[in-house]
Amino acid sequence: MERGELLEWRIDAGATVEEGEVIAEVESEKSIAEVDAREDGVLRETYLEEGGTVPPGTPIGIVAPEDADIGDLEAEASADIEEATGETAAEEPAAEESAAASADSGATSDTAAATDTTDDEVRASPRARERAADLEVDLSSVEGTGYQGSITEDDVEAAAESGGAAEADVNASPRARKRAEELGVDLTTVEGTGYQGSITEDDVEDAAGSGGRTPVETRPFSGMRQTIAARLGESYREAVHVTVHRKADAEALFDATDAADDALETDVSIQDLLVLAISATLEDHPEFNATFEDEVHTLWAEHNVGLAVDVEHGLIAPVLRDVGSKSLATIADERRDLVGSALEGEYTMDDLQGGTFTVTNLGVLGVESFDPVINPPQVAILGVNAISEAPTRGPNDEVEWRRQLPLDLSFDHRIVDGADAARFLETLVDHLEEPWALLPDEISAGAGAGAGAPTEMPERTVTAHNPDGMAGTIEAGSFEWGYDEPEEAGGTETGPTPVDVFLGSLAACLSLSIRFQAGKRDTPVDGIDVTTTAEPEHGSVEQLEATVKLESDTDDDTLERLVDIGERGCHVSQLVRDDLEVEISWERV
């Protein structure tokens, strides 16, 4: 922050104020805040007019008891103001005295503004006067942006660039000069209708309209937009911007988000997993979790991720702090609260400070690619684009439509190289395409080894792994499950036995075969449940039974035939040895 603006005095000088009462409203870079009274008293002095800008920490007024001696406070305020602005603080006249003086003079503000003023009478800093002499700028034609309207060196240079020196002799009010600069109007071509022929703000706007342009609305370039312009201008002037682009397959990311959203006691979004993936990537590439100031590249331990948020007056990036130390549920809750506060205008300057890396998402607005501007003094920023679908080659050369997430990484080429940025994106894409390791163990374990990956069919090839003991795992394509034996057989009884696995296959086969026959014969059947059992409980199977439950209004004879034909069409039942019959019964639900 370099300057703040006093937007409004809520009470008049000399008015009584109570502790906690709002005295003024100020705009500090990207936030607007109210200034409260810290104690009961009277607004004894004010040092800044509405619209005035000063550096942070500059006194703007004094609240004290009506009969208290404020001499020391006034001296302290004057010293602080002079140190901050280079100007000596002048007391504001009491409201009654100011009004009386205006009445006695009989002059309006417009008249006063139009009165000829010499350079010696203009409030300007010594540097501004020296710069005005160098550039041959008439100080009386320059509008000051310093303390109480004083002219700064920057004001002089701005006036020179906008033709202030050429227009120095034009009789125009400060407001007219400012409006002319906004609308690009040459004051030497404008006919004045004000006091003694001076040019007014209306004259400038009329001249702009006569040039073939009719203003619909004018928006002062101040406050937050000035800050955004200054910071982004600084970023582009100083940082060497380079942007690299890459796409990530997003299917696993969607699957993992759904799994986390179902398992955790909070709402989880794609954005939350993206933040977690960025933190994991920054852990592997710490040179990007950094700032560059005063020729020093500082790498930070905490991953403080700024989240760009579009608010009414511009763009801000509230910071989600120390992401690497937080769980996914905490990240989801804090991100939602942080963005919500920003959109409601309830953020503070603390929310905007301390970022080490920033993410900006234009994908929600349908943007497919862009070159984000680095948020100084950080060294990189990630742009996120709209999810798209693209045809890809499947495992058997078939075409699949898969969702993709386009990413744009802008980085300061002074600090990191293009190969570094490419490796950063490669790591990030790996995390996004295989996000299960980022999730809590109970979610990633339940998802299975192949969760989120493209489905691979077994093609009637199944592998059983038995590392030791009487338990193991079965792999069939991208699917995996465990098997075990009872304790008396040396197992742990933590999974189904091989016979249980077979019974599941038999039940599934019977249900599908009956469903196929029902469809073939246009027989309405809503639900089919098949329960299979084997006896004895352990050891060699001597008897197999299957019970089929059908939800249907069809007559018994038709259902009986469906079950009979379905059993004959079940390929798994055909694998049973000849001397072991499968006894099948059915019932209506």
C-alpha positions in Angstrom: 0.0 0.0 0.0 1.3 3.4 -0.9 -1.6 5.8 -0.5 -5.1 5.9 1.0 -8.0 8.2 0.1 -10.5 9.9 2.5 -13.8 9.2 0.9 -16.1 10.9 3.4 -16.3 12.6 6.8 -19.3 11.1 8.6 -19.4 13.9 11.2 -18.5 17.6 11.1 -15.5 19.2 12.8 -16.6 20.3 16.3 -19.2 17.6 16.6 -19.5 15.2 19.5 -18.7 11.6 18.9 -19.1 8.4 21.1 -16.7 5.5 21.3 -17.4 3.1 18.3 -19.2 5.7 16.3 -18.1 6.0 12.6 -16.1 9.1 12.0 -14.9 8.7 8.4 -14.7 6.3 5.5 -11.4 5.6 3.8 -10.3 3.6 0.8 -7.0 1.8 1.3 -5.8 0.2 -2.0 -8.3 -2.6 -2.5 -10.6 -2.2 0.5 -13.0 0.4 1.8 -13.2 0.7 5.6 -14.8 2.8 8.3 -12.8 4.7 10.9 -14.4 4.4 14.3 -13.9 6.7 17.3 -11.7 5.0 19.9 -13.2 7.0 22.8 -15.8 9.6 23.6 -15.0 13.2 22.7 -15.2 15.9 20.1 -13.7 16.0 16.6 -11.4 18.8 17.4 -9.3 19.0 14.3 -9.3 17.6 10.8 -6.2 17.5 8.5 -7.6 16.0 5.3 -10.4 17.0 3.0 -12.7 14.5 1.3 -11.0 13.1 -1.8 -7.5 13.8 -0.4 -4.9 11.0 -0.5 -2.0 10.5 1.9 0.5 7.7 2.7 -0.6 5.1 5.3 -0.1 6.2 8.9 -0.8 9.9 8.2 -3.0 11.6 10.8 -6.3 12.8 9.4 -7.8 14.3 12.6 -7.9 14.5 16.4 -10.7 13.3 18.7 -10.4 14.5 22.3 -12.5 15.9 25.2 -13.8 19.4 24.5 -11.8 21.0 27.2 -8.6 18.9 26.9 -5.3 20.5 25.9 -4.4 19.0 22.5 -1.3 21.0 21.9 1.0 18.0 22.0 -1.3 16.0 19.7 -1.3 18.9 17.2 2.5 19.1 17.3 2.7 15.3 16.8 0.2 15.4 14.0 2.0 18.2 12.2 5.4 16.4 12.5 3.9 13.2 11.2 2.2 14.9 8.2 5.3 16.9 7.3 7.4 13.7 7.4 4.8 11.7 5.3 4.0 14.4 2.8 6.7 17.0 2.9 4.0 19.6 3.7 3.2 21.4 6.9 -0.2 20.7 8.3 -2.6 23.6 8.5 -5.5 23.7 10.9 -8.9 23.4 9.3 -11.0 26.5 10.1 -14.1 25.9 12.2 -17.3 25.3 10.1 -18.9 28.6 11.2 -15.7 30.6 10.4 -15.3 28.9 7.0 -18.9 29.6 6.0 -18.6 33.2 7.2 -15.4 33.7 5.2 -17.0 32.4 2.1 -20.0 34.7 2.6 -17.8 37.8 3.1 -15.7 37.1 0.0 -18.8 36.7 -2.1 -16.8 34.3 -4.3 -17.9 30.8 -5.2 -15.6 27.9 -5.5 -15.8 28.0 -9.3 -15.0 31.7 -9.2 -12.0 31.1 -7.0 -10.8 28.3 -9.2 -11.0 30.5 -12.2 -9.0 33.3 -10.6 -5.5 33.7 -11.9 -2.9 32.2 -9.6 0.9 32.6 -9.7 3.3 29.8 -9.2 4.4 31.2 -5.9 0.8 31.0 -4.6 0.4 27.3 -5.7 0.8 24.7 -3.0 3.6 22.4 -4.3 6.5 20.5 -2.9 10.0 21.8 -3.6 10.7 18.8 -5.9 7.5 19.6 -7.8 8.6 23.2 -8.3 12.0 22.1 -9.5 10.5 19.6 -11.9 8.0 22.2 -13.2 10.9 24.5 -14.0 12.7 21.7 -15.9 9.6 20.8 -17.9 8.4 24.4 -18.3 5.0 23.5 -16.7 2.8 26.3 -15.3 2.0 25.0 -11.8 -1.2 27.0 -11.7 -2.5 24.6 -14.5 -1.6 21.5 -12.6 -4.1 19.7 -10.3 -2.4 18.3 -7.2 -3.0 14.9 -5.8 -0.9 15.3 -2.7 -1.9 16.3 0.9 -4.8 18.8 0.8 -4.4 19.1 -3.0 -0.7 19.9 -3.0 1.2 19.3 -6.3 3.7 16.5 -6.3 6.5 15.7 -8.7 4.4 13.0 -10.4 1.6 15.5 -10.9 4.0 17.8 -12.8 5.3 15.0 -15.0 1.7 13.9 -15.7 0.7 17.4 -16.7 3.8 17.7 -19.0 2.9 14.4 -20.7 -0.7 15.4 -21.2 0.3 18.7 -22.8 0.1 20.8 -19.6 3.0 23.0 -20.7 1.3 23.8 -24.0 -2.0 24.5 -22.3 -0.5 26.5 -19.4 -2.0 29.8 -20.5 -5.5 28.5 -21.0 -8.0 29.9 -18.4 -9.6 26.7 -17.1 -10.8 25.4 -13.7 -8.9 22.4 -12.2 -12.0 20.3 -12.7 -12.1 21.3 -16.3 -8.5 20.4 -16.8 -9.0 17.0 -15.1 -12.1 16.3 -17.3 -10.2 17.4 -20.4 -7.5 14.9 -19.6 -10.1 12.1 -19.0 -11.8 12.8 -22.3 -8.7 13.6 -24.4 -9.8 17.2 -25.1 -7.3 19.8 -26.1 -8.1 22.8 -23.9 -6.7 25.3 -26.4 -9.7 24.3 -28.7 -12.4 24.9 -26.1 -14.4 28.1 -25.8 -15.0 29.0 -22.1 -18.4 30.1 -20.8 -17.4 30.5 -17.2 -16.3 33.6 -15.1 -14.2 35.9 -17.3 -14.3 33.4 -20.1 -12.8 30.5 -18.1 -13.4 27.0 -19.3 -15.7 24.9 -17.1 -16.2 21.2 -16.8 -19.4 21.5 -18.9 -17.5 23.3 -21.7 -15.0 20.4 -21.9 -17.8 17.8 -22.1 -19.6 19.8 -24.8 -16.3 19.9 -26.8 -15.9 16.2 -26.4 -19.4 15.6 -27.7 -18.9 17.9 -30.7 -16.0 15.7 -31.8 -18.4 13.0 -32.8 -18.4 11.2 -29.4 -21.2 11.4 -26.9 -20.3 10.1 -23.4 -22.8 7.7 -21.9 -21.1 7.5 -18.6 -17.8 8.7 -17.0 -16.1 6.6 -14.4 -13.3 8.3 -12.4 -10.1 6.3 -12.5 -9.4 6.2 -8.8 -9.3 4.0 -5.7 -9.1 0.3 -6.4 -8.8 0.6 -10.1 -5.8 3.0 -9.7 -4.2 0.4 -7.4 -4.9 -2.4 -9.9 -3.5 -0.4 -12.7 -0.4 0.6 -10.7 0.4 -2.9 -9.5 -0.2 -4.6 -12.9 1.7 -1.9 -14.7 4.6 -2.4 -12.2 4.4 -6.2 -12.9 4.6 -5.8 -16.6 7.3 -3.2 -16.5 9.6 -5.1 -14.2 8.8 -8.9 -14.6 9.7 -10.7 -17.8 6.3 -12.4 -18.4 6.3 -15.8 -20.2 3.2 -18.1 -20.3 3.2 -21.8 -20.9 0.1 -23.8 -21.6 -0.9 -27.4 -20.9 -4.0 -29.6 -20.6 -4.8 -32.2 -17.9 -7.2 -35.1 -18.3 -9.9 -34.2 -15.7 -11.9 -37.5 -15.5 -10.0 -38.7 -12.3 -10.2 -35.2 -10.8 -14.0 -35.3 -11.1 -14.2 -38.8 -9.7 -12.0 -37.9 -6.7 -14.0 -34.7 -6.1 -17.2 -36.7 -6.0 -15.7 -39.3 -3.7 -14.4 -36.6 -1.3 -17.7 -34.7 -1.4 -19.6 -37.9 -0.4 -17.1 -38.9 2.3 -16.3 -35.6 4.0 -18.7 -33.6 6.2 -18.4 -30.5 4.0 -18.9 -29.5 0.4 -15.8 -30.2 -1.8 -15.3 -28.7 -5.2 -12.8 -29.1 -8.1 -11.2 -25.8 -6.9 -10.4 -27.4 -3.5 -8.6 -30.4 -5.0 -6.8 -28.0 -7.4 -5.5 -25.9 -4.5 -4.3 -29.1 -2.8 -2.6 -30.3 -6.0 -0.9 -26.9 -6.4 0.4 -27.1 -2.8 1.8 -30.6 -3.6 3.4 -29.2 -6.7 4.9 -26.2 -4.9 6.5 -28.7 -2.5 8.4 -30.3 -5.4 9.2 -26.9 -7.0 9.8 -24.4 -4.2 11.3 -21.9 -6.5 7.8 -21.0 -7.6 6.5 -20.6 -4.0 8.5 -17.4 -3.8 8.7 -13.6 -4.1 11.3 -11.4 -5.8 12.1 -8.0 -4.2 15.2 -5.8 -4.1 17.1 -8.3 -6.3 16.4 -11.2 -3.8 14.6 -14.4 -4.7 12.9 -15.5 -1.4 11.6 -19.0 -1.2 8.9 -19.4 1.5 8.0 -22.4 3.7 4.3 -21.8 3.8 2.1 -22.2 0.7 0.0 -19.1 0.9 -2.2 -19.4 -2.2 -4.0 -16.2 -3.4 -7.4 -16.8 -5.0 -8.3 -14.2 -7.5 -11.9 -13.0 -6.9 -13.9 -10.6 -9.1 -15.6 -8.0 -6.9 -17.6 -4.9 -7.8 -14.7 -2.5 -7.9 -12.1 -4.7 -9.5 -10.0 -7.8 -8.8 -8.6 -8.9 -5.5 -6.7 -12.0 -4.4 -7.5 -13.0 -0.8 -4.9 -15.5 0.6 -5.6 -19.0 1.7 -2.7 -19.5 4.2 -0.4 -22.5 4.8 -2.3 -24.8 2.5 0.3 -27.5 2.8 -0.5 -28.1 6.5 -4.2 -28.4 6.1 -6.6 -31.2 5.4 -8.9 -31.2 2.3 -11.9 -30.5 4.5 -10.3 -27.5 6.1 -9.2 -26.1 2.8 -12.7 -26.5 1.4 -14.3 -24.7 4.4 -11.7 -21.9 4.5 -11.7 -21.3 0.8 -15.5 -21.0 0.8 -15.5 -18.6 3.7 -12.6 -16.5 2.2 -14.3 -16.1 -1.2 -17.7 -15.5 0.4 -16.2 -12.7 2.5 -14.5 -11.2 -0.5 -17.7 -11.2 -2.6 -19.7 -9.6 0.3 -17.0 -6.9 0.8 -16.2 -8.1 4.3 -12.5 -8.7 3.7 -9.6 -6.8 5.4 -6.2 -5.8 4.2 -4.8 -8.7 6.2 -6.8 -11.1 3.9 -4.9 -9.7 0.9 -1.3 -9.9 2.2 1.4 -12.5 2.4 0.6 -14.5 -0.7 3.4 -16.7 -2.3 1.5 -18.0 -5.3 -1.8 -17.0 -7.0 -4.5 -18.8 -8.9 -6.9 -17.0 -11.2 -9.9 -18.9 -12.7 -11.6 -17.5 -15.8 -12.9 -20.9 -16.8 -16.2 -20.1 -14.9 -16.7 -17.4 -17.5 -16.1 -19.7 -20.4 -12.5 -18.6 -21.2 -10.5 -21.2 -23.0 -7.0 -19.7 -22.7 -5.4 -16.5 -21.4 -2.1 -15.0 -20.2 -2.5 -14.1 -16.5 -0.4 -11.2 -15.2 1.9 -12.0 -12.2 0.8 -10.6 -8.9 4.0 -8.8 -7.6 6.2 -9.5 -5.8 5.3 -13.2 -6.6 7.1 -14.9 -9.4 4.3 -17.0 -10.9 0.5 -17.2 -11.3 -1.7 -20.1 -12.6 -4.6 -19.5 -14.9 -7.4 -22.0 -15.0 -9.7 -22.3 -18.0 -13.1 -23.8 -18.9 -13.4 -27.6 -18.9 -13.7 -29.0 -22.4 -14.4 -32.4 -23.9 -12.0 -33.9 -26.5 -11.9 -37.2 -28.4 -9.1 -39.4 -27.3 -7.8 -42.9 -28.3 -9.0 -45.6 -26.0 -7.1 -48.8 -25.0 -8.4 -50.7 -27.9 -8.1 -47.9 -30.4 -11.7 -46.9 -29.9 -12.6 -43.1 -29.6 -13.5 -41.8 -26.1 -14.8 -38.4 -25.2 -12.9 -37.2 -22.1 -13.0 -34.0 -20.1 -9.9 -31.8 -20.1 -8.7 -28.9 -17.9 -6.6 -26.3 -19.7 -4.0 -24.5 -17.6 -1.8 -21.4 -18.2 1.3 -20.7 -16.1 2.8 -17.2 -16.3 6.2 -16.9 -14.7 8.9 -14.3 -14.3 11.7 -15.4 -16.7 14.2 -13.4 -14.8 13.8 -15.8 -11.8 12.9 -19.2 -13.3 13.4 -20.7 -16.8 11.0 -22.1 -19.3 12.1 -25.7 -18.5 11.4 -25.1 -14.8 7.9 -23.9 -15.7 7.4 -27.0 -18.0 8.4 -29.3 -15.2 6.1 -27.5 -12.7 3.2 -28.0 -15.1 4.2 -31.6 -15.6 4.1 -32.3 -11.9 0.8 -30.4 -11.5 -0.8 -32.4 -14.3 0.4 -35.7 -12.7 -1.3 -34.7 -9.5 -4.5 -33.7 -11.2 -4.7 -36.9 -13.4 -3.9 -39.1 -10.4 -5.4 -37.2 -7.5 -6.3 -40.1 -5.2 -3.0 -39.9 -3.2 -4.0 -36.3 -2.2 -7.1 -37.5 -0.5 -7.5 -38.8 3.0 -6.5 -42.5 3.3 -10.0 -43.7 4.1 -11.2 -42.2 0.8 -8.3 -43.2 -1.5 -8.3 -46.8 0.0 -12.0 -47.2 -0.6 -11.7 -46.0 -4.1 -9.4 -48.9 -5.2 -6.1 -49.0 -6.9 -7.5 -48.1 -10.3 -10.0 -45.5 -9.1 -10.3 -42.5 -11.4 -8.2 -44.1 -14.1 -9.6 -45.3 -17.4 -11.5 -48.5 -17.0 -9.7 -51.6 -18.2 -11.8 -54.8 -18.8 -10.4 -58.1 -17.7 -11.1 -59.8 -21.0 -11.5 -63.1 -19.1 -8.0 -62.8 -17.6 -7.9 -62.7 -13.8 -4.7 -62.8 -11.6 -4.6 -63.8 -7.9 -1.7 -62.5 -5.8 -0.8 -64.4 -2.7 2.3 -62.7 -1.1 2.1 -64.9 2.1 -0.4 -66.6 4.4 -3.9 -67.6 3.4 -5.1 -64.2 2.0 -4.4 -62.3 -1.2 -5.8 -60.0 -3.9 -7.5 -60.6 -7.2 -6.9 -58.3 -10.2 -9.2 -58.3 -13.2 -8.4 -55.5 -15.6 -8.5 -52.2 -13.6 -10.6 -53.9 -10.8 -9.2 -55.3 -7.6 -10.6 -57.1 -4.5 -9.3 -59.3 -1.7 -9.9 -62.9 -0.8 -9.2 -64.8 2.5 -9.8 -68.0 4.3 -11.2 -68.7 7.8 -8.9 -68.8 10.8 -9.0 -72.6 11.2 -7.6 -72.8 7.7 -4.8 -70.2 8.5 -6.6 -67.1 7.2 -7.8 -63.9 9.0 -11.4 -64.0 7.9 -11.2 -60.3 6.7 -12.3 -61.0 3.2 -14.5 -63.4 1.1 -13.2 -66.9 0.5 -12.7 -68.1 -3.1 -16.0 -70.0 -2.9 -17.7 -66.8 -1.8 -16.2 -65.1 -4.8 -17.5 -67.8 -7.1 -21.0 -67.6 -5.5 -21.0 -63.9 -6.4 -20.2 -64.7 -10.0 -22.9 -67.3 -10.1 -25.5 -65.0 -8.6 -24.6 -62.2 -11.0 -24.7 -64.5 -14.0 -28.1 -66.0 -13.1 -29.6 -62.5 -12.6 -28.3 -61.2 -16.0 -29.4 -64.4 -17.9 -32.9 -64.2 -16.5 -33.0 -60.4 -17.3 -31.9 -61.2 -20.9 -34.6 -63.8 -21.3 -37.3 -61.4 -19.9 -36.3 -58.7 -22.3 -36.2 -61.1 -25.2 -39.8 -62.2 -24.5 -41.1 -58.7 -23.6 -42.0 -60.0 -20.1 -42.2 -57.1 -17.6 -39.9 -57.7 -14.7 -38.9 -54.8 -12.4 -36.4 -56.3 -9.9 -34.3 -59.5 -9.8 -32.5 -60.6 -6.7 -30.5 -63.8 -6.7 -29.1 -65.3 -3.4 -26.6 -68.2 -3.7 -25.4 -70.5 -0.9 -23.0 -73.4 -0.7 -22.7 -76.2 1.8 -20.8 -77.2 3.9 -19.7 -73.8 5.3 -16.0 -74.6 4.7 -14.2 -77.2 2.6 -15.3 -79.0 -0.5 -18.7 -77.9 -1.8 -21.3 -80.6 -1.8 -24.5 -78.6 -2.5 -25.2 -75.4 -4.3 -28.5 -73.5 -4.0 -29.9 -70.4 -5.7 -33.0 -68.5 -4.7 -34.4 -66.0 -7.3 -36.8 -63.3 -6.2 -38.7 -61.6 -9.0 -40.7 -58.4 -8.8 -43.3 -58.8 -11.5 -47.1 -59.1 -12.1 -46.6 -61.8 -14.8 -48.3 -65.2 -14.3 -46.4 -68.0 -12.5 -46.0 -70.2 -15.5 -44.2 -67.5 -17.5 -41.9 -66.6 -14.5 -41.1 -70.3 -14.0 -40.0 -70.7 -17.6 -37.9 -67.5 -17.4 -36.0 -68.9 -14.4 -35.5 -72.3 -16.1 -34.3 -70.8 -19.4 -32.2 -68.3 -17.5 -30.4 -71.0 -15.5 -29.6 -72.9 -18.8 -28.2 -69.7 -20.3 -25.9 -68.9 -17.4 -22.4 -69.6 -18.5 -21.1 -69.7 -14.9 -23.5 -72.4 -13.9 -22.1 -74.5 -16.8 -18.7 -74.4 -15.1 -20.1 -76.5 -12.1 -18.9 -80.1 -12.2 -21.5 -82.7 -13.4 -22.0 -84.4 -10.1 -22.9 -81.1 -8.3 -26.3 -79.9 -9.2 -27.4 -76.3 -8.8 -30.8 -76.3 -7.1 -32.7 -73.2 -8.2 -36.0 -72.0 -6.7 -37.9 -68.8 -7.2 -40.5 -66.6 -5.5 -42.5 -63.5 -6.3 -41.7 -60.3 -4.4 
